[in-house]
Amino acid sequence: MKYQLLSIIAISIIGAMMIPNAFSEDEEKIVVLDTRSGVIIIEFFTEDAPNTIDNFLELVDSGYYDRTLFHRVINGFMIQGGDPNTEISTDDLDYDYDSGFTFKVDSTNWGTGGPGYSIAAEFNTLEHDRGIVSMARSAHPDSAGSQFFIVHQDSNFLDGEYTVFGRIITPSSFETLDIIANLETGNRDIPTELGKVEIIEALTVPKSSAIPFLDQHYGIEPHFMQYAFTNKIIEGDKVVDNTPDRMITQELFDEVKSSQESEGGGCLIATAAFGSEMAPQVQFLRELRDNTVLQTESGISFMTGFNQFYYSFSPAIADYERENPAFKEVVKLTLTPLLTSLTLLQYADIDSESEMLGYGIGVILLNIGMYFVAPAVLIMKVRKRN
C-alpha cells in the first residue's frame, strides 16, 4: 500500500510537470527581436498564415536569426532581414585606433541566403500597412524561406503578392523600426552602420506570460501589451484602434489571383526586365492594378480576361530575358512608353464604371498609336522616299 501511494504521488508530480509543457507547445506566442537599436515585438495572424508562422517560430527557437542583420533598408518602404549570410561573428570585427571596432564583411551574397528549403505561399487579404511583417521571396510565389521584412510606411502595392504573417505591436517597436529605417544606406540599400541593425537575439514568448516577461526583461510597461492584445495602440496621449486592414473581399481577391498564381506570379515580364519584384516600375504596375483597376467591376472583368491572355506568353518571354541580356534591354526600352502612359491613370479621378471604361479605353488607344500606328506611318513615309 505504501509503495502504491508513492507511485501515485510520483505519477501525479510527473503529470503536473508535463501537462503545462504540453499546453505551452500549442499556446499562441509572440516573438521578441532584441536589436542594437531597440526591441521589436511581433504578434502573429495565426488564421491567415499558420504554416509560415510555424516555420518562423521554429527558426527563432533554433537561434537562426541571432546575430544576423537587417541587411536591406529603404526609408519609407521597409527593412529586410533573416538572411543567414549576414550573421556576424568576432572574426568579422576589425579594430582601428582612430575609429574603434568596425565590421570587415563581404556583403556580395547578402539577400540570397535561406534555410535550404522553401515554403508555400499563404497569400491573404491583410494589407501591407506600417508595421506589418511579411515574408520576402524571389520571383516564384513559393520561394520564401527565412527572410522577412517589416513595412515602414504603408506599401499596399505589395498586397496579395507576399505572405503577411505578423505585425509589430508596441510604441517602442515602432520607434525601433523608425530608427533602423532612417539609417544611412549605401550600395544595394545596405546600411552603412551595421552595428545598429544587428539582431542580438530572437526569442519566442507565450502570450500568457508575455506581459510580466517583457516588463521584467525589457521594461515594456504592462498596459502597452494589454492594449496591443486587444487591437489597440497608444499614440501620444491617445488610445487608437489597431485592427489590421484587409483588402477587398476574399472572393474578389481569389477571383483575380487564381489565374496569376496558377501561372506562377504577377508582372513576369516587367520583373525580369527590371531585375526584381521590388523594382519601382514593378511596384508601380501592381499599385495601379490593385488601387485603381481592381476597384471597379469593369476593371475586374478586364484583368480576368487579360490574365488569361498575358500568361499564355509571358513566362516564355521572361525566361528568355533572363537568358539573353540584350533582349532584356530591348524589352526594358519597349516597356518605357507603356509605363509613361499608365502614369496618366494616377492623376485621373475614377469614381464610376463609365470613368474606368473611358480612361481605360483611352490608354489602350494611346498605346496602340505609339506601338503600331506611329511605326506604320513612319515606315510608309520611308518607303515613299525610296
Helices and strands as residue ranges (DSSP letters): H 2-26, E 29-35, E 38-44, H 50-61, E 68-69, E 72-74, E 78-81, G 84-86, G 90-92, E 93-96, E 100-103, E 132-135, E 148-151, G 156-158, E 164-168, H 171-181, G 187-189, G 194-196, E 198-206, H 207-218, H 222-228, E 232-235, E 238-241, H 250-262, H 268-274, H 280-291, G 293-295, H 297-310, H 314-323, H 325-342, G 343-347, H 353-368, I 369-373, H 374-385
